[in-house]
């Protein structure tokens, strides 16, 4: 390891440590903690002073471009569903299917299914409003439900196409015409990962304090909805996003698929969901409904600022050139079998931890591993599909403050940054290790 690589890794460690300690010991707001950590990292690694502000602004802007409107629409959708009592109907329907004794398994399963076609960020924003109602109706703590939902969404997001990370990895390994196999292997490998995080959530979720996730009691007398009316604003956006993803895989040039791809854009789909939710409002009784929208947008503004600051921190890390330093260690490597899977997992994990994006981690790692896979003995479609699983496992590891999903879970789940780092982040490590072990077992068996 040369001096420059050591300095980058040391800067990353110091800045993350300060970012975790400042809110606790000097009560610094998460937004400013992220900004100050970004500056600290830049000074440690030697990024030119003239470049720091442009990098911060670009990272902040790019993050808001990706999820800013989605966060605002998701906040409004959740607020309206909660205030009208629709969430009560939805939570009751979920419990009827899974039973009152299995709410954690229910929410984890829902998360895993939704995470296949939908970005985990969007899925959590939409589904997190179920948690207060489920916590009131069952013995499960809100913290346990937050962990179960976030883990289910995260698992299939990085392991099962058609989400961009595993889809790009599959294409890089020449599996574009073998996506059915990649999906099947990814789904099989997702089961032990979901189970591991499910048991982790049961054990540790009650220790996680939930703040700023107020559940307002709603008097639903006289305005109970049919379950279809309550579910539609929540499920239709998810169905549209998923259908668009599948349609683009089957026949992207078909006119119907082109139209569906527009409706399946997350912003458009969520806007449709918000419109449907507004139809649930009883304007005779709920005369203060415009205040609901204002309250939701106010909450969303805080989340957007913190998430944008996380994007700025991630951009600063990328600007340090850490990906190039890591890739230099991969070039020319000759590893075989299970060791190759471990190396690919480790490379993806380092990239994920360093720059925050699971998708970028999978794309970069698969690009580096593709020329080396055949020399390591991974040549069949099944073996390469298992390699996608191993890289996806690395892309779990770990979600922390430079990851937008970390802040989405923290803010929409009502989890303080300290608890998120101490409980949610270790869960993503467990998920990643479980995925690695699963990939090795599949490789040895198949």
C-alpha positions in Angstrom: 0.0 0.0 0.0 1.5 3.3 -1.1 1.4 6.5 0.9 -1.4 8.1 -1.1 -3.7 5.1 -0.7 -3.0 5.0 3.0 -3.8 8.7 3.3 -7.1 8.3 1.5 -8.1 5.3 3.7 -7.0 7.2 6.9 -8.9 10.3 5.8 -12.0 8.2 5.2 -11.8 6.5 8.6 -11.2 9.8 10.5 -14.0 11.7 8.7 -16.5 8.9 9.2 -15.5 8.7 12.9 -16.0 12.5 13.4 -19.3 12.4 11.6 -20.5 9.7 14.0 -19.2 11.5 17.1 -20.1 15.1 16.4 -23.9 14.7 16.7 -23.4 12.8 19.9 -20.9 14.9 21.8 -21.5 18.4 20.5 -25.1 17.9 19.2 -24.2 19.0 15.7 -27.0 18.7 13.2 -26.5 15.8 10.7 -26.5 18.2 7.8 -23.6 20.2 9.1 -21.9 17.1 10.4 -21.8 15.7 6.9 -20.6 19.0 5.4 -17.8 19.4 7.9 -16.8 15.8 7.4 -16.6 16.4 3.7 -14.3 19.4 4.2 -12.2 17.4 6.7 -11.8 14.5 4.3 -10.9 16.9 1.4 -8.1 18.5 3.5 -6.7 15.2 4.7 -6.4 13.7 1.2 -5.1 16.9 -0.4 -7.9 17.8 -2.8 -7.2 21.3 -4.1 -9.0 24.1 -2.2 -10.4 25.5 -5.4 -12.0 22.2 -6.3 -13.7 21.5 -2.9 -16.8 23.7 -3.3 -17.6 22.7 -6.9 -17.3 19.0 -5.9 -19.6 19.6 -2.9 -22.1 21.4 -5.1 -22.1 18.8 -7.8 -22.5 15.9 -5.4 -25.3 17.7 -3.6 -27.1 18.5 -6.8 -26.7 15.1 -8.3 -28.1 13.4 -5.2 -31.1 15.8 -5.2 -31.6 15.2 -8.9 -31.9 11.5 -8.3 -34.3 11.4 -5.3 -35.3 15.0 -4.4 -38.7 15.0 -6.1 -39.2 11.3 -5.1 -38.7 12.1 -1.5 -41.2 15.0 -1.6 -43.9 12.9 -3.4 -43.3 10.0 -1.1 -43.7 12.2 2.0 -47.0 13.6 0.7 -48.3 10.2 -0.2 -47.4 8.8 3.2 -48.9 11.7 5.1 -52.2 11.6 3.2 -52.5 7.8 3.6 -51.8 8.2 7.3 -54.1 11.1 8.0 -57.1 9.6 6.1 -56.8 6.3 7.9 -55.8 4.4 4.8 -52.7 3.1 6.6 -54.9 1.5 9.2 -56.8 -0.4 6.5 -53.5 -1.5 4.8 -51.9 -2.7 8.1 -55.0 -4.7 8.9 -54.9 -6.3 5.5 -51.3 -7.3 5.9 -51.9 -8.8 9.3 -54.9 -10.8 8.0 -52.5 -12.5 5.4 -49.6 -13.2 7.7 -51.3 -13.2 11.1 -50.8 -11.0 14.1 -47.9 -13.1 15.3 -45.7 -12.7 12.2 -45.7 -8.9 11.4 -41.8 -8.8 11.2 -41.8 -11.6 8.7 -44.6 -9.9 6.8 -42.9 -6.6 6.4 -39.5 -8.3 5.5 -41.3 -10.4 2.8 -43.1 -7.4 1.4 -39.8 -5.5 1.3 -38.0 -8.3 -0.5 -40.8 -8.6 -3.2 -41.0 -4.8 -3.7 -37.2 -4.5 -3.9 -37.0 -6.7 -7.0 -38.4 -4.0 -9.4 -38.2 -0.9 -7.3 -35.2 1.0 -6.0 -34.8 0.4 -2.3 -34.9 4.2 -1.6 -38.3 4.6 -3.3 -39.7 1.4 -1.7 -38.7 2.4 1.8 -40.1 5.9 1.3 -43.4 4.4 0.2 -43.7 1.5 2.7 -42.2 3.1 5.8 -45.6 4.7 6.7 -46.9 1.2 7.4 -44.6 0.8 10.3 -46.4 3.0 13.0 -49.7 1.3 12.3 -48.2 -2.2 12.4 -46.3 -1.4 15.6 -49.6 -0.3 17.3 -51.5 -3.4 16.2 -48.8 -6.0 17.1 -46.2 -6.7 19.7 -43.4 -5.9 17.3 -41.3 -2.8 18.0 -41.1 0.0 15.4 -37.3 -0.5 15.4 -37.6 -4.2 14.5 -40.0 -3.4 11.7 -37.7 -0.7 10.3 -34.8 -3.2 10.2 -37.0 -5.9 8.6 -38.4 -3.6 5.9 -35.1 -2.0 5.1 -33.2 -5.3 4.9 -35.9 -7.0 2.7 -35.8 -4.1 0.2 -32.0 -3.9 0.2 -31.5 -7.6 -0.4 -33.3 -8.0 -3.7 -32.2 -4.5 -4.8 -28.5 -5.6 -5.0 -29.1 -9.3 -5.9 -31.9 -9.6 -8.3 -32.3 -8.0 -11.7 -33.9 -5.8 -13.1 -32.6 -3.3 -10.6 -29.6 -1.5 -12.3 -26.7 -3.0 -10.2 -27.2 -6.7 -10.7 -28.5 -6.0 -14.3 -25.3 -4.2 -15.2 -23.2 -6.9 -13.6 -25.0 -9.6 -15.5 -24.6 -7.7 -18.8 -20.8 -7.2 -18.1 -20.4 -11.0 -17.7 -22.2 -11.6 -21.0 -25.4 -12.9 -19.3 -27.8 -10.5 -21.1 -29.6 -13.4 -22.7 -29.5 -15.4 -19.4 -31.4 -13.0 -17.2 -33.9 -15.6 -16.2 -31.0 -17.7 -14.7 -29.5 -14.7 -13.0 -32.9 -13.8 -11.5 -33.4 -17.4 -10.3 -29.9 -17.6 -8.7 -30.4 -14.2 -7.1 -33.7 -15.1 -5.7 -32.4 -18.4 -4.3 -29.4 -16.6 -2.7 -31.7 -13.9 -1.3 -33.6 -16.3 1.0 -30.8 -16.9 3.5 -29.9 -13.2 3.4 -33.4 -12.2 4.2 -33.6 -14.8 7.0 -30.3 -13.7 8.5 -31.4 -10.1 8.6 -34.9 -11.1 9.9 -33.4 -12.9 12.9 -31.0 -9.9 13.4 -34.0 -7.6 13.4 -35.8 -9.7 16.0 -32.8 -9.7 18.3 -31.7 -6.1 18.0 -34.6 -4.0 16.8 -36.0 -3.3 20.2 -32.8 -1.5 21.1 -33.2 1.0 18.3 -35.0 4.2 19.5 -37.5 5.6 17.0 -37.8 9.4 16.9 -39.5 11.8 14.7 -41.8 9.2 13.3 -45.0 10.3 14.9 -48.1 8.3 14.2 -51.1 10.4 14.4 -54.2 8.7 15.8 -56.9 8.9 13.2 -60.6 8.8 13.8 -61.7 6.5 11.0 -65.4 6.3 12.0 -67.5 6.8 9.0 -64.7 6.9 6.5 -63.4 3.4 6.4 -62.3 2.5 2.8 -62.6 -0.7 0.9 -59.2 -2.3 1.1 -58.7 -1.8 -2.7 -59.1 1.9 -2.3 -56.6 2.0 0.5 -54.0 -0.2 -1.2 -54.2 1.3 -4.7 -52.2 4.6 -4.0 -49.5 2.5 -2.4 -49.4 -0.5 -4.7 -50.1 1.0 -8.1 -46.8 3.1 -8.2 -44.9 0.0 -7.3 -46.7 -2.1 -9.9 -46.1 0.5 -12.6 -42.3 0.8 -11.8 -42.0 -3.0 -11.8 -44.0 -3.5 -15.0 -41.9 -0.9 -16.8 -38.7 -2.6 -15.7 -39.9 -6.0 -16.9 -41.3 -4.6 -20.2 -38.0 -2.9 -21.0 -36.3 -6.3 -20.7 -38.8 -8.1 -23.0 -39.5 -5.6 -25.8 -38.1 -2.1 -25.1 -39.2 -0.8 -28.6 -42.8 -1.9 -28.4 -45.2 1.1 -28.3 -47.1 -0.2 -25.3 -43.8 -0.7 -23.4 -42.6 2.8 -24.3 -45.8 4.2 -22.8 -45.5 1.9 -19.8 -41.9 3.0 -19.3 -43.1 6.6 -19.0 -45.8 5.7 -16.4 -43.2 3.6 -14.6 -40.8 6.4 -14.0 -40.6 6.7 -10.2 -41.6 10.4 -10.3 -44.6 9.7 -12.6 -45.7 6.6 -10.7 -45.5 8.3 -7.3 -47.4 11.3 -8.7 -50.1 9.0 -9.8 -50.1 7.5 -6.3 -50.4 10.9 -4.7 -53.3 11.8 -7.0 -55.1 8.6 -6.0 -54.5 9.3 -2.3 -56.0 12.7 -2.6 -59.2 11.1 -3.7 -59.5 9.5 -0.3 -59.8 12.8 1.5 -63.2 13.7 2.8 -63.3 17.4 2.0 -66.3 18.0 4.3 -64.6 16.6 7.4 -60.9 17.1 6.5 -61.0 20.8 5.9 -57.3 21.2 7.1 -56.0 18.8 4.4 -53.8 21.5 2.8 -51.9 21.7 6.1 -51.1 18.0 5.7 -49.4 18.7 2.4 -47.4 21.6 4.0 -46.4 19.4 6.9 -45.2 16.6 4.6 -43.2 18.9 2.4 -41.6 20.5 5.5 -40.5 17.1 6.7 -39.3 16.2 3.2 -37.2 19.3 3.1 -35.1 18.3 6.1 -34.7 14.8 4.6 -33.7 16.2 1.2 -31.0 18.5 2.8 -29.4 15.7 4.8 -29.5 13.3 1.9 -28.0 15.9 -0.4 -25.2 16.5 2.1 -24.6 12.7 2.0 -24.3 13.0 -1.7 -21.7 15.8 -1.3 -19.7 13.6 1.0 -19.8 10.7 -1.4 -18.7 13.0 -4.3 -15.7 14.1 -2.2 -14.7 10.5 -1.6 -15.0 9.7 -5.3 -12.9 12.8 -6.2 -10.1 11.4 -4.1 -9.5 8.7 -6.7 -10.0 5.8 -4.3 -11.5 3.6 -7.0 -8.4 3.8 -9.1 -6.2 2.9 -6.2 -8.3 -0.1 -5.4 -8.5 -1.3 -9.0 -4.7 -1.2 -9.3 -4.6 -4.0 -6.8 -7.0 -6.1 -8.8 -5.2 -5.7 -12.1 -3.1 -8.8 -13.0 -4.5 -10.9 -10.1 -4.9 -14.6 -10.7 -7.3 -16.2 -8.3 -9.3 -19.4 -8.5 -12.7 -20.6 -7.5 -13.9 -19.6 -4.1 -10.9 -17.3 -3.6 -12.0 -15.4 -6.7 -15.5 -15.0 -5.2 -14.0 -13.7 -2.0 -11.8 -11.3 -3.8 -14.7 -10.0 -5.9 -16.8 -9.6 -2.8 -14.1 -7.8 -0.9 -13.4 -5.4 -3.8 -17.1 -4.6 -4.1 -17.3 -4.1 -0.3 -14.4 -1.7 -0.2 -15.8 0.3 -3.1 -19.3 0.4 -1.5 -18.0 1.5 1.9 -15.8 4.1 0.3 -18.2 5.8 -2.2 -21.7 4.8 -1.0 -23.4 3.6 -4.1 -24.2 -0.1 -4.4 -24.9 0.2 -8.1 -21.6 1.9 -8.8 -19.8 -0.7 -6.7 -21.3 -3.5 -8.7 -20.6 -1.8 -12.0 -17.0 -1.1 -11.2 -16.3 -4.5 -9.6 -17.9 -6.5 -12.4 -15.9 -4.5 -15.0 -12.7 -5.3 -13.2 -13.6 -8.9 -12.7 -14.9 -9.7 -16.2 -11.4 -10.1 -17.8 -10.2 -12.3 -14.9 -13.2 -14.6 -14.5 -12.3 -17.2 -17.1 -8.8 -17.5 -15.8 -10.2 -18.2 -12.4 -12.4 -21.0 -13.7 -15.7 -19.2 -13.7 -17.0 -19.7 -17.3 -20.5 -21.2 -17.3 -23.6 -19.1 -16.9 -24.4 -20.6 -13.5 -20.9 -19.8 -12.2 -21.1 -16.3 -13.5 -24.5 -15.8 -12.0 -23.1 -16.9 -8.7 -20.3 -14.3 -9.2 -23.0 -11.7 -9.6 -24.4 -12.8 -6.2 -21.0 -12.5 -4.6 -20.5 -9.0 -6.0 -24.0 -8.1 -4.8 -23.0 -9.3 -1.4 -20.1 -6.9 -1.4 -22.4 -4.1 -2.5 -24.3 -4.6 0.8 -21.1 -3.9 2.8 -21.6 -1.5 4.4 -24.3 1.1 4.2 -23.3 4.1 6.2 -23.4 7.9 6.1 -22.3 8.4 2.5 -25.1 6.1 1.2 -28.4 7.7 0.3 -30.3 4.6 1.5 -28.7 5.0 5.0 -30.3 8.5 5.3 -33.6 7.4 3.8 -33.9 4.6 6.4 -32.7 7.0 9.1 -35.0 9.9 8.3 -38.1 8.0 7.1 -37.7 5.3 9.7 -37.3 7.9 12.5 -33.9 6.4 13.5 -31.2 8.6 15.0 -27.9 8.6 13.1 -26.1 7.1 16.1 -28.5 4.1 16.2 -28.4 3.8 12.5 -24.6 3.5 12.5 -24.6 1.1 15.5 -27.5 -1.2 14.5 -28.5 -0.7 10.8 -25.0 -0.5 9.4 -23.9 -3.8 11.2 -27.0 -5.5 9.7 -25.8 -4.6 6.2 -22.4 -6.3 7.1 -24.3 -9.4 8.2 -26.3 -9.4 5.0 -23.1 -9.0 2.9 -21.3 -11.9 4.7 -24.3 -14.1 4.4 -24.5 -13.4 0.7 -20.8 -14.3 0.3 -21.1 -17.5 2.2 -24.2 -18.4 0.2 -22.4 -17.7 -3.1 -19.5 -20.0 -2.0 -21.9 -22.8 -1.0 -23.7 -22.5 -4.3 -20.4 -22.5 -6.2 -19.3 -25.7 -4.4 -22.6 -27.4 -4.9 -23.2 -26.5 -8.5 
